[in-house]
Amino acid sequence: MNSTEIITLSFAALAGIVIGTSFFGGLWWTVRYGIRGKRPGLLFLISLFVRFGLALTGFYFIGSGHSDRLIASLLGFLLSRVLISRFLHPSGRRTVRKVTDALES
């Protein structure tokens, strides 16, 4: 693997991080503000199609016939999911406890 391939894979991973950040950030925004709207179901559906459409289009152009670039971008996508979940919920299981406590009540 030469330096050009390493740079190309690094850019693919960075693009995957950008795609993942926009995907999971959009999901967070939709969940946070979608319930307050007049038609939350429609907002969730539109958000789903927009997020999936942008992510799949990005992966299509990044991969463009090169499986190594596609894998690097998917790894960046997964890394962004881990980073966003730790950034938005640094305390770990706090949300899970609230949900299980609400279900027991």
N, CA, C and O of each residue as an XYZ file, in Angstrom:
420
protein
N       0.859     -1.180      0.000
C       0.000      0.000      0.000
C       0.902      1.239      0.000
O       1.727      1.423      0.895
N       0.732      2.057     -0.992
C       1.557      3.254     -1.091
C       0.858      4.448     -0.434
O      -0.268      4.339      0.051
N       1.544      5.572     -0.432
C       1.027      6.747      0.268
C      -0.241      7.303     -0.393
O      -1.098      7.856      0.296
N      -0.368      7.165     -1.685
C      -1.576      7.642     -2.370
C      -2.804      6.862     -1.920
O      -3.872      7.438     -1.709
N      -2.647      5.547     -1.774
C      -3.775      4.732     -1.317
C      -4.152      5.060      0.118
O      -5.334      5.087      0.461
N      -3.158      5.307      0.954
C      -3.434      5.658      2.354
C      -4.185      6.982      2.425
O      -5.130      7.115      3.202
N      -3.783      7.942      1.638
C      -4.463      9.242      1.621
C      -5.892      9.083      1.103
O      -6.821      9.678      1.648
N      -6.066      8.285      0.055
C      -7.402      8.055     -0.501
C      -8.314      7.392      0.514
O      -9.471      7.787      0.662
N      -7.802      6.385      1.217
C      -8.612      5.705      2.234
C      -8.895      6.619      3.422
O      -9.962      6.535      4.029
N      -7.949      7.487      3.755
C      -8.178      8.442      4.839
C      -9.294      9.422      4.486
O     -10.137      9.741      5.324
N      -9.295      9.891      3.256
C     -10.376     10.785      2.821
C     -11.713     10.059      2.764
O     -12.754     10.644      3.065
N     -11.689      8.792      2.380
C     -12.931      8.014      2.373
C     -13.466      7.836      3.786
O     -14.671      7.941      4.013
N     -12.573      7.567      4.737
C     -13.002      7.427      6.138
C     -13.519      8.755      6.676
O     -14.510      8.785      7.405
N     -12.861      9.841      6.325
C     -13.315     11.163      6.757
C     -14.684     11.488      6.158
O     -15.543     12.053      6.835
N     -14.880     11.136      4.908
C     -16.191     11.340      4.286
C     -17.246     10.486      4.975
O     -18.385     10.926      5.135
N     -16.889      9.275      5.384
C     -17.819      8.433      6.134
C     -18.182      9.048      7.480
O     -19.327      8.948      7.923
N     -17.218      9.678      8.124
C     -17.496     10.355      9.395
C     -18.454     11.514      9.168
O     -19.365     11.730      9.967
N     -18.260     12.258      8.093
C     -19.159     13.378      7.781
C     -20.563     12.863      7.484
O     -21.545     13.432      7.961
N     -20.664     11.798      6.705
C     -21.977     11.217      6.397
C     -22.649     10.724      7.670
O     -23.835     10.970      7.889
N     -21.890     10.030      8.504
C     -22.448      9.511      9.748
C     -22.871     10.610     10.704
O     -23.905     10.505     11.364
N     -22.073     11.662     10.778
C     -22.422     12.781     11.654
C     -23.715     13.443     11.194
O     -24.568     13.781     12.015
N     -23.861     13.628      9.902
C     -25.103     14.233      9.409
C     -26.279     13.276      9.571
O     -27.388     13.714      9.878
N     -26.056     11.971      9.371
C     -27.128     10.983      9.511
C     -27.612     10.908     10.953
O     -28.803     11.062     11.220
N     -26.694     10.672     11.877
C     -27.091     10.513     13.278
C     -27.442     11.834     13.938
O     -28.258     11.869     14.859
N     -26.833     12.923     13.479
C     -27.247     14.244     13.960
C     -28.663     14.578     13.518
O     -29.442     15.149     14.280
N     -28.992     14.216     12.275
C     -30.361     14.408     11.795
C     -31.351     13.545     12.537
O     -32.477     13.968     12.798
N     -30.942     12.334     12.879
C     -31.809     11.462     13.673
C     -32.041     12.050     15.051
O     -33.170     12.053     15.544
N     -30.987     12.546     15.677
C     -31.114     13.160     17.000
C     -32.045     14.369     16.939
O     -32.908     14.535     17.801
N     -31.871     15.211     15.922
C     -32.720     16.387     15.786
C     -34.175     15.977     15.581
O     -35.078     16.575     16.166
N     -34.406     14.959     14.754
C     -35.766     14.511     14.471
C     -36.445     13.991     15.732
O     -37.601     14.319     15.996
N     -35.740     13.193     16.500
C     -36.321     12.652     17.730
C     -36.558     13.769     18.739
O     -37.583     13.789     19.420
N     -35.629     14.680     18.834
C     -35.739     15.754     19.833
C     -36.879     16.725     19.524
O     -37.615     17.124     20.426
N     -37.026     17.101     18.265
C     -38.008     18.121     17.915
C     -39.220     17.581     17.154
O     -40.186     18.313     16.941
N     -39.183     16.336     16.750
C     -40.270     15.786     15.945
C     -41.565     15.612     16.699
O     -42.642     15.743     16.117
N     -41.484     15.325     17.964
C     -42.691     15.078     18.747
C     -43.473     16.373     18.979
O     -44.686     16.335     19.182
N     -42.802     17.490     18.952
C     -43.467     18.779     19.200
C     -44.283     19.272     18.015
O     -45.122     20.161     18.164
N     -44.045     18.705     16.847
C     -44.712     19.180     15.639
C     -46.166     18.754     15.563
O     -46.642     17.956     16.371
N     -46.859     19.301     14.578
C     -48.273     18.977     14.387
C     -48.454     17.581     13.813
O     -49.418     16.890     14.142
N     -47.515     17.158     12.946
C     -47.593     15.846     12.302
C     -46.251     15.121     12.468
O     -45.452     15.080     11.533
N     -46.005     14.557     13.643
C     -44.691     13.946     13.884
C     -44.420     12.738     12.995
O     -43.275     12.513     12.603
N     -45.440     11.960     12.671
C     -45.223     10.786     11.822
C     -44.686     11.164     10.458
O     -43.788     10.505      9.933
N     -45.228     12.215      9.885
C     -44.772     12.684      8.586
C     -43.332     13.190      8.660
O     -42.526     12.930      7.766
N     -43.019     13.912      9.730
C     -41.659     14.415      9.901
C     -40.664     13.263     10.042
O     -39.585     13.306      9.452
N     -41.014     12.241     10.813
C     -40.128     11.098     10.979
C     -39.930     10.363      9.658
O     -38.821      9.919      9.358
N     -40.979     10.230      8.875
C     -40.886      9.544      7.593
C     -40.030     10.325      6.599
O     -39.184      9.748      5.915
N     -40.247     11.624      6.521
C     -39.451     12.465      5.621
C     -37.986     12.462      6.053
O     -37.087     12.378      5.215
N     -37.749     12.552      7.354
C     -36.391     12.529      7.863
C     -35.698     11.211      7.518
O     -34.523     11.201      7.152
N     -36.416     10.120      7.633
C     -35.855      8.809      7.304
C     -35.418      8.753      5.843
O     -34.300      8.339      5.537
N     -36.302      9.171      4.949
C     -35.977      9.125      3.525
C     -34.831     10.070      3.166
O     -33.968      9.714      2.364
N     -34.813     11.254      3.742
C     -33.743     12.212      3.442
C     -32.410     11.692      3.968
O     -31.408     11.724      3.254
N     -32.389     11.209      5.223
C     -31.141     10.713      5.797
C     -30.609      9.497      5.042
O     -29.418      9.426      4.736
N     -31.489      8.536      4.739
C     -31.054      7.363      3.989
C     -30.622      7.735      2.577
O     -29.628      7.210      2.074
N     -31.351      8.624      1.941
C     -30.999      9.036      0.591
C     -29.635      9.699      0.526
O     -28.830      9.392     -0.353
N     -29.377     10.610      1.460
C     -28.075     11.277      1.481
C     -26.947     10.302      1.801
O     -25.880     10.361      1.189
N     -27.181      9.405      2.759
C     -26.140      8.454      3.137
C     -25.833      7.488      1.990
O     -24.667      7.247      1.675
N     -26.865      6.945      1.375
C     -26.633      6.003      0.285
C     -25.995      6.669     -0.929
O     -25.148      6.071     -1.593
N     -26.395      7.895     -1.218
C     -25.774      8.630     -2.322
C     -24.302      8.897     -2.033
O     -23.451      8.754     -2.911
N     -24.012      9.285     -0.798
C     -22.618      9.513     -0.424
C     -21.779      8.256     -0.536
O     -20.670      8.295     -1.067
N     -22.300      7.133     -0.038
C     -21.558      5.877     -0.131
C     -21.381      5.429     -1.581
O     -20.350      4.860     -1.939
N     -22.375      5.684     -2.398
C     -22.290      5.323     -3.810
C     -21.147      6.069     -4.501
O     -20.365      5.474     -5.242
N     -21.060      7.376     -4.250
C     -20.015      8.162     -4.907
C     -18.642      7.926     -4.290
O     -17.633      7.991     -4.992
N     -18.588      7.655     -3.001
C     -17.296      7.380     -2.373
C     -16.763      6.037     -2.845
O     -15.593      5.917     -3.210
N     -17.630      5.023     -2.837
C     -17.201      3.691     -3.241
C     -16.846      3.627     -4.702
O     -15.762      3.158     -5.050
N     -17.707      4.075     -5.548
C     -17.562      4.100     -7.016
C     -16.734      2.939     -7.571
O     -15.791      3.136     -8.337
N     -17.111      1.731     -7.165
C     -16.452      0.542     -7.687
C     -15.235      0.087     -6.914
O     -14.607     -0.898     -7.303
N     -14.879      0.756     -5.843
C     -13.706      0.400     -5.041
C     -14.179     -0.052     -3.663
O     -14.624      0.761     -2.853
N     -14.079     -1.339     -3.405
C     -14.583     -1.873     -2.141
C     -13.772     -1.385     -0.950
O     -14.321     -1.247      0.143
N     -12.491     -1.122     -1.126
C     -11.683     -0.641     -0.005
C     -12.123      0.754      0.441
O     -12.150      1.044      1.637
N     -12.464      1.614     -0.511
C     -12.973      2.951     -0.154
C     -14.327      2.855      0.536
O     -14.597      3.584      1.490
N     -15.175      1.956      0.051
C     -16.488      1.780      0.654
C     -16.361      1.280      2.092
O     -17.068      1.763      2.977
N     -15.478      0.329      2.331
C     -15.273     -0.192      3.679
C     -14.720      0.891      4.597
O     -15.145      1.001      5.747
N     -13.783      1.686      4.106
C     -13.222      2.779      4.917
C     -14.304      3.798      5.265
O     -14.348      4.293      6.392
N     -15.170      4.114      4.315
C     -16.233      5.088      4.607
C     -17.268      4.505      5.565
O     -17.803      5.230      6.404
N     -17.557      3.219      5.457
C     -18.485      2.588      6.402
C     -17.897      2.542      7.815
O     -18.619      2.728      8.795
N     -16.606      2.298      7.920
C     -15.963      2.334      9.234
C     -16.009      3.744      9.830
O     -16.225      3.908     11.030
N     -15.806      4.749      8.992
C     -15.944      6.128      9.459
C     -17.365      6.436      9.894
O     -17.576      7.156     10.871
N     -18.341      5.897      9.175
C     -19.750      6.063      9.523
C     -20.029      5.470     10.905
O     -20.677      6.105     11.737
N     -19.542      4.260     11.146
C     -19.743      3.617     12.447
C     -19.000      4.347     13.559
O     -19.498      4.442     14.681
N     -17.823      4.856     13.257
C     -17.079      5.624     14.248
C     -17.840      6.884     14.642
O     -17.852      7.259     15.814
N     -18.467      7.531     13.684
C     -19.237      8.736     14.003
C     -20.420      8.403     14.892
O     -20.796      9.216     15.737
N     -21.015      7.232     14.727
C     -22.123      6.821     15.590
C     -21.655      6.687     17.034
O     -22.342      7.131     17.954
N     -20.501      6.083     17.235
C     -19.960      5.927     18.583
C     -19.634      7.290     19.185
O     -19.946      7.549     20.347
N     -19.014      8.151     18.405
C     -18.633      9.469     18.910
C     -19.853     10.320     19.245
O     -19.873     10.995     20.274
N     -20.859     10.294     18.394
C     -22.057     11.094     18.654
C     -22.805     10.569     19.876
O     -23.285     11.358     20.689
N     -22.911      9.257     20.015
C     -23.630      8.720     21.171
C     -22.902      9.047     22.468
O     -23.544      9.292     23.490
N     -21.577      9.054     22.444
C     -20.836      9.439     23.658
C     -20.900     10.937     23.907
O     -20.898     11.376     25.057
N     -20.956     11.715     22.854
C     -21.027     13.161     23.010
C     -22.395     13.595     23.538
O     -22.477     14.471     24.398
N     -23.464     12.987     23.028
C     -24.808     13.395     23.427
C     -25.226     12.794     24.763
O     -26.037     13.387     25.475
N     -24.690     11.634     25.114
C     -25.023     10.985     26.387
C     -23.746     10.538     27.082
O     -23.439      9.346     27.103
N     -22.996     11.479     27.651
C     -21.719     11.111     28.270
C     -21.873     10.269     29.534
O     -20.919      9.611     29.950
N     -23.044     10.275     30.148
C     -23.220      9.532     31.391
C     -23.515      8.058     31.167
O     -23.662      7.312     32.135
N     -23.604      7.627     29.933
C     -23.791      6.209     29.667
C     -25.235      5.769     29.666
O     -25.977      6.106     28.744
N     -25.659      5.020     30.683
C     -26.959      4.355     30.690
C     -28.073      5.175     31.328
O     -29.125      4.627     31.659
N     -27.873      6.432     31.500
C     -28.876      7.252     32.167
C     -30.227      7.202     31.457
O     -31.256      7.114     32.127
N     -30.259      7.255     30.151
C     -31.495      7.238     29.387
C     -32.185      5.888     29.506
O     -33.411      5.827     29.602
N     -31.422      4.817     29.501
C     -32.010      3.480     29.601
C     -32.700      3.309     30.942
O     -33.783      2.729     31.011
N     -32.093      3.800     31.994
C     -32.713      3.702     33.322
C     -34.024      4.480     33.384
O     -34.995      4.010     33.976
N     -34.059      5.653     32.785
C     -35.288      6.444     32.792
C     -36.403      5.717     32.053
O     -37.549      5.726     32.502
N     -36.086      5.093     30.936
C     -37.094      4.392     30.164
C     -37.595      3.183     30.931
O     -38.802      2.948     30.981
N     -36.696      2.409     31.532
C     -37.132      1.217     32.255
C     -37.906      1.604     33.515
O     -38.841      0.903     33.902
N     -37.530      2.709     34.159
C     -38.292      3.173     35.312
C     -39.688      3.602     34.906
O     -40.646      3.353     35.637
N     -39.822      4.236     33.761
C     -41.146      4.661     33.265
C     -42.004      3.468     32.911
O     -43.218      3.502     33.112
N     -41.402      2.412     32.387
C     -42.174      1.232     32.020
C     -42.662      0.466     33.251
O     -43.729     -0.146     33.224
N     -41.876      0.504     34.327
C     -42.274     -0.183     35.547
C     -43.374      0.545     36.293
O     -44.113     -0.075     37.057
N     -43.498      1.842     36.089
C     -44.504      2.642     36.814
C     -45.904      2.383     36.313
O     -46.859      2.975     36.816
